[in-house]
Amino acid sequence: MRLNIPDDLPRQREIPPEPPRPADAGIPTEESHPILRRLKALAERASQNRLNHEPPTRARSAPAQKEHDTPAHPKTSDPRETSDPRRTSRNRIPAQTIGMQLRPEERNALLELGRFRVVRTSDLADTLYEGKHQKLNKDLEYLRSKGLIATRHINLRRDGKRRQIERIEVATLTKDGREWLRNSGGVPQGQTVYAGFVKPREMEHDSLIYRAYRKQAEKIADDGGTNLRVKLDFEIKAEVQRAIHAERKADPKHEMAKIKEQVAQRLELPFVNGRIQIPDARIEFDRKQQSDLNPDQGSRTGHEDIEVLTAAYRRGHLRSKAQAGFRAFAARAEQATITSKIEDDHDMMREILDL
């Protein structure tokens, strides 16, 4: 069979080219799409933050100093012995520093604070600084900078006469100050040393014990008493509790009232209405030797119990103190209120001394 093959092949159909698309058609660009614009802004912000907060390079030439390499304070670096006599906190030296020297007034101030725990700074100025308050303030600033004492201001009770509340400054030893005082060798034998503020509500009353002591100590010295020691009510109460505990342990069946009465008699404390009366402070001293009467008698000890009364005392409390026979002291402005509370009682106070 014969096939007729044409000489010319058929032409392929030409497809016209597709016209070019506009730039904004198809895939969206960063300028046209809000999500892409947001992502780009976040990326730029993160890059900028990394540039601004680049961590500083650590110097390799200065290795970290170990604790045991820290230089200790010099033991004889009292700022008063250097070219800079100013007593500021930047010159503070730990209280345990050996060789720290204090003037007699400063040592006496520490001793009085240690014996009475809390004292009004104005009383220290009157008794130890001959009324020179400016000199006392400089010494208090120096002792504070050494960490030996602490001071604060307290409000006095309203008495109905002043419109404004009266404020006073009181001082106490710190633990470092108590340690320094004990190591100084200036504490009388048998004298307890206290430190720190306690009982904020009773601070006004407790700060007057030192003033009462000074008045009574003058009378004791005039009578020949020497080597005065002070026992505050904290220490006396502790002695009473130890004695009662020892008695109960020795004889558990012994009646408590009898035990208290025996303990009061042994410690020379008044026993009123079934209770042992504790004074605010007991002044112990050595009596003058009476060699003319008995040469072998030696020195005898004595004591005086003092109590500071305030108008805040209740009637029953005042009556117990009156029956105890303590040497009572009170501010003159409060004496009328105090006596009015107990004037109908048979057991009156023999005398209320002025503070």
C-alpha positions as CSV (number, residue, x, y, z in Angstrom):
1,M,0.0,0.0,0.0
2,R,1.4,3.3,-0.9
3,L,1.3,6.2,1.4
4,N,1.4,9.7,0.2
5,I,3.7,11.7,2.5
6,P,3.5,15.4,2.1
7,D,6.7,17.2,1.6
8,D,5.9,20.0,4.1
9,L,5.5,19.0,7.8
10,P,2.7,20.7,9.7
11,R,3.7,23.8,11.7
12,Q,3.6,23.8,15.5
13,R,0.9,26.1,16.9
14,E,2.5,29.2,18.3
15,I,1.3,30.2,21.7
16,P,1.4,33.9,22.4
17,P,3.7,34.9,25.3
18,E,2.1,35.7,28.7
19,P,2.0,39.3,29.5
20,P,4.2,40.3,32.5
21,R,2.5,40.5,35.9
22,P,2.6,43.7,37.9
23,A,5.1,43.7,40.9
24,D,2.4,43.7,43.6
25,A,0.5,40.8,42.1
26,G,1.2,37.2,43.4
27,I,3.6,37.0,46.4
28,P,3.0,39.9,48.8
29,T,5.9,42.2,49.7
30,E,6.9,43.6,53.2
31,E,5.6,47.1,52.2
32,S,2.1,45.7,51.3
33,H,1.5,43.1,54.0
34,P,1.0,44.3,57.7
35,I,2.2,41.0,59.2
36,L,5.5,41.2,57.3
37,R,5.9,44.8,58.3
38,R,5.5,43.8,62.0
39,L,8.0,41.0,61.8
40,K,10.5,43.3,60.2
41,A,10.1,45.9,62.9
42,L,10.5,43.3,65.7
43,A,13.7,41.9,64.0
44,E,15.2,45.4,63.8
45,R,14.3,46.1,67.5
46,A,15.9,42.9,68.7
47,S,19.1,43.6,66.7
48,Q,19.2,47.1,68.2
49,N,18.8,45.7,71.8
50,R,21.7,43.3,71.3
51,L,23.9,46.2,70.2
52,N,22.9,48.4,73.1
53,H,23.2,45.7,75.9
54,E,26.4,44.0,74.9
55,P,27.8,42.5,78.1
56,P,31.1,44.2,79.2
57,T,34.3,42.3,78.8
58,R,35.8,41.2,82.1
59,A,39.4,42.2,82.8
60,R,41.7,39.2,83.0
61,S,44.6,41.0,84.6
62,A,42.8,41.5,88.0
63,P,41.8,38.1,89.5
64,A,39.1,38.0,92.1
65,Q,40.4,38.5,95.6
66,K,39.7,35.7,98.0
67,E,38.1,36.2,101.4
68,H,41.2,35.2,103.4
69,D,43.2,37.7,101.4
70,T,41.2,40.7,102.7
71,P,43.5,42.9,104.7
72,A,42.5,43.3,108.4
73,H,41.9,46.6,110.0
74,P,45.0,48.0,111.7
75,K,44.9,47.4,115.4
76,T,46.2,50.9,116.3
77,S,44.3,53.0,113.8
78,D,42.4,55.3,116.3
79,P,41.5,58.4,114.2
80,R,42.3,60.6,117.1
81,E,45.9,59.6,116.9
82,T,46.2,60.4,113.2
83,S,46.4,63.6,111.2
84,D,42.6,63.6,110.7
85,P,41.0,64.2,114.2
86,R,37.4,64.2,112.9
87,R,35.3,61.3,114.3
88,T,33.2,60.1,111.4
89,S,31.6,56.8,110.6
90,R,34.1,56.3,107.8
91,N,36.8,55.9,110.4
92,R,34.8,53.2,112.2
93,I,36.9,50.4,113.8
94,P,35.4,47.2,115.1
95,A,34.9,47.1,118.9
96,Q,37.1,44.0,119.2
97,T,40.1,46.0,118.0
98,I,42.9,45.7,120.5
99,G,44.4,48.9,121.7
100,M,41.5,51.2,121.2
101,Q,41.8,54.0,123.8
102,L,39.0,56.0,125.3
103,R,39.1,59.1,127.5
104,P,38.0,58.8,131.2
105,E,34.6,60.5,130.4
106,E,33.9,58.0,127.6
107,R,34.9,55.0,129.7
108,N,32.7,56.2,132.6
109,A,29.8,56.8,130.1
110,L,30.1,53.2,128.9
111,L,30.2,51.9,132.5
112,E,27.0,53.8,133.5
113,L,25.2,52.6,130.4
114,G,26.3,49.0,131.1
115,R,25.1,49.2,134.7
116,F,21.7,50.7,134.0
117,R,21.0,49.5,130.5
118,V,19.3,52.7,129.4
119,V,20.2,56.2,130.5
120,R,19.0,59.7,129.4
121,T,21.9,61.5,127.7
122,S,21.0,64.7,129.5
123,D,21.7,62.9,132.8
124,L,25.1,61.8,131.5
125,A,25.9,65.4,130.6
126,D,25.0,66.6,134.1
127,T,26.8,63.9,136.1
128,L,29.9,63.1,134.0
129,Y,30.4,66.2,131.8
130,E,29.6,69.0,134.3
131,G,26.7,70.1,132.1
132,K,28.7,70.4,128.9
133,H,26.2,68.9,126.5
134,Q,28.2,69.8,123.4
135,K,31.2,67.8,124.6
136,L,28.9,64.9,125.4
137,N,27.3,64.9,122.0
138,K,30.8,64.7,120.3
139,D,31.7,61.7,122.5
140,L,28.4,60.0,121.8
141,E,28.9,60.5,118.1
142,Y,32.4,59.0,118.3
143,L,31.2,56.0,120.4
144,R,28.3,55.4,117.9
145,S,30.8,55.4,115.0
146,K,32.8,52.7,116.9
147,G,29.7,50.6,117.3
148,L,29.9,50.7,121.1
149,I,26.6,52.4,121.9
150,A,23.1,53.1,120.3
151,T,20.8,56.0,120.9
152,R,17.2,56.8,120.1
153,H,14.6,59.4,120.9
154,I,11.4,58.6,122.8
155,N,8.2,60.5,123.6
156,L,7.3,61.3,127.2
157,R,3.8,60.8,128.5
158,R,1.5,63.7,128.3
159,D,0.9,65.3,131.7
160,G,-2.0,67.6,130.5
161,K,0.1,70.8,130.9
162,R,2.1,70.8,127.6
163,R,0.4,70.8,124.2
164,Q,3.5,69.4,122.4
165,I,4.9,66.0,123.1
166,E,8.3,66.2,124.9
167,R,11.0,64.0,123.4
168,I,14.2,62.9,125.1
169,E,17.3,61.0,123.9
170,V,18.3,57.8,125.6
171,A,21.4,55.6,125.1
172,T,22.4,52.0,125.7
173,L,25.4,49.7,125.1
174,T,25.6,47.5,122.0
175,K,26.8,43.9,122.3
176,D,30.2,45.1,121.0
177,G,30.2,47.8,123.6
178,R,29.4,45.4,126.4
179,E,32.2,43.1,125.3
180,W,34.7,46.0,125.1
181,L,33.7,47.2,128.6
182,R,34.1,43.7,130.1
183,N,37.6,43.4,128.6
184,S,38.6,46.9,129.7
185,G,39.0,45.9,133.3
186,G,36.9,48.8,134.5
187,V,33.8,46.9,135.7
188,P,33.6,46.5,139.5
189,Q,33.7,42.9,140.7
190,G,30.2,41.4,140.9
191,Q,28.7,44.0,138.6
192,T,26.4,42.8,135.8
193,V,26.7,44.6,132.4
194,Y,23.6,45.0,130.3
195,A,23.2,45.9,126.6
196,G,20.4,46.7,124.2
197,F,17.0,48.4,124.5
198,V,14.2,46.3,126.0
199,K,10.6,47.0,126.9
200,P,10.0,50.2,124.8
201,R,6.8,51.1,126.8
202,E,8.8,51.2,130.0
203,M,11.8,53.0,128.7
204,E,10.7,56.4,130.1
205,H,10.4,54.8,133.6
206,D,13.7,52.8,133.3
207,S,15.7,55.8,132.1
208,L,15.0,57.5,135.5
209,I,16.6,54.7,137.6
210,Y,20.0,56.2,136.9
211,R,18.9,59.6,138.2
212,A,17.5,58.0,141.4
213,Y,20.7,56.0,141.9
214,R,22.8,59.1,141.7
215,K,20.8,60.8,144.4
216,Q,20.9,57.8,146.7
217,A,24.6,57.1,146.0
218,E,25.6,60.5,147.3
219,K,24.0,59.7,150.7
220,I,25.7,56.3,150.8
221,A,29.1,57.8,150.0
222,D,28.6,60.5,152.7
223,D,28.0,57.7,155.2
224,G,31.2,56.0,154.2
225,G,29.9,53.4,151.8
226,T,32.4,52.3,149.1
227,N,32.6,50.0,146.1
228,L,29.0,50.6,144.9
229,R,27.4,47.9,142.7
230,V,24.0,47.9,141.1
231,K,21.5,45.1,140.6
232,L,18.5,45.9,138.4
233,D,15.2,44.1,138.8
234,F,16.1,41.7,135.9
235,E,18.9,40.2,138.0
236,I,17.0,40.2,141.2
237,K,14.0,38.4,139.6
238,A,16.4,35.8,138.2
239,E,17.8,35.2,141.7
240,V,14.4,34.8,143.2
241,Q,13.3,32.3,140.5
242,R,16.4,30.2,140.9
243,A,16.0,30.1,144.7
244,I,12.3,29.1,144.4
245,H,13.2,26.4,141.9
246,A,15.9,25.0,144.2
247,E,13.5,24.9,147.2
248,R,10.8,23.2,145.2
249,K,13.2,20.6,143.8
250,A,14.5,19.9,147.3
251,D,11.0,19.5,148.8
252,P,8.2,19.2,146.2
253,K,5.6,18.9,149.0
254,H,6.6,22.2,150.6
255,E,3.9,24.9,150.4
256,M,4.6,27.5,147.8
257,A,3.7,30.4,150.1
258,K,6.2,29.2,152.7
259,I,8.9,28.8,150.0
260,K,8.4,32.4,148.8
261,E,8.5,33.7,152.3
262,Q,11.8,31.9,153.1
263,V,13.3,33.0,149.8
264,A,12.3,36.6,150.5
265,Q,13.9,36.5,153.9
266,R,17.1,34.9,152.6
267,L,17.5,37.6,149.9
268,E,16.4,40.4,152.2
269,L,13.4,41.3,150.1
270,P,10.0,42.4,151.5
271,F,7.2,39.9,151.5
272,V,3.8,41.7,151.2
273,N,0.4,40.0,150.8
274,G,1.9,36.7,149.8
275,R,4.2,38.2,147.1
276,I,7.9,39.0,147.0
277,Q,8.4,42.7,146.2
278,I,11.1,43.5,143.7
279,P,12.7,47.0,143.6
280,D,13.7,48.7,140.4
281,A,17.3,48.5,141.6
282,R,19.4,47.4,144.6
283,I,22.5,49.4,145.5
284,E,25.1,47.1,147.2
285,F,28.1,48.7,148.9
286,D,30.8,48.0,151.5
287,R,30.2,49.6,154.8
288,K,32.9,51.6,156.6
289,Q,35.0,49.4,158.8
290,Q,34.3,50.1,162.5
291,S,37.8,49.2,163.9
292,D,37.2,50.9,167.2
293,L,34.4,48.5,168.2
294,N,35.8,45.3,166.7
295,P,39.1,45.3,164.9
296,D,38.5,41.8,163.5
297,Q,35.1,42.7,162.1
298,G,36.4,43.6,158.7
299,S,34.2,45.2,156.0
300,R,30.5,44.5,156.0
301,T,28.2,44.9,153.0
302,G,24.9,46.7,153.0
303,H,22.3,47.6,150.4
304,E,19.6,50.1,149.6
305,D,16.5,49.3,147.5
306,I,15.2,52.1,145.3
307,E,12.0,52.4,143.4
308,V,11.0,55.0,140.7
309,L,7.2,55.8,140.9
310,T,5.2,57.3,138.2
311,A,1.6,58.5,137.9
312,A,0.9,55.6,135.6
313,Y,1.2,53.2,138.6
314,R,-2.1,51.7,139.7
315,R,-3.3,52.2,143.3
316,G,-2.7,48.6,144.3
317,H,0.8,48.7,142.9
318,L,1.6,51.9,144.8
319,R,0.2,50.5,148.0
320,S,2.5,47.4,147.7
321,K,5.5,49.6,147.1
322,A,4.6,51.7,150.1
323,Q,4.3,48.6,152.3
324,A,7.6,47.3,151.0
325,G,9.5,50.3,152.4
326,F,11.6,51.0,149.3
327,R,13.4,54.3,149.0
328,A,10.9,55.9,146.6
329,F,11.6,58.6,144.0
330,A,9.3,60.4,141.7
331,A,9.2,63.5,139.5
332,R,7.9,66.5,141.4
333,A,5.1,67.0,138.8
334,E,3.8,63.5,139.5
335,Q,4.0,63.4,143.2
336,A,0.6,64.9,143.9
337,T,-1.1,62.4,141.6
338,I,0.8,59.5,143.3
339,T,0.0,60.5,146.9
340,S,-3.6,61.1,146.1
341,K,-4.0,57.4,145.1
342,I,-2.8,56.1,148.4
343,E,-3.7,58.9,150.9
344,D,-6.5,56.8,152.4
345,D,-4.3,53.8,153.1
346,H,-2.8,53.2,156.5
347,D,0.6,52.1,155.1
348,M,1.8,55.4,153.7
349,M,5.2,55.9,152.1
350,R,7.6,57.4,154.5
351,E,9.0,59.8,152.0
352,I,8.9,60.4,148.2
353,L,12.2,62.0,147.1
354,D,12.4,64.3,144.1
355,L,14.0,63.3,140.8
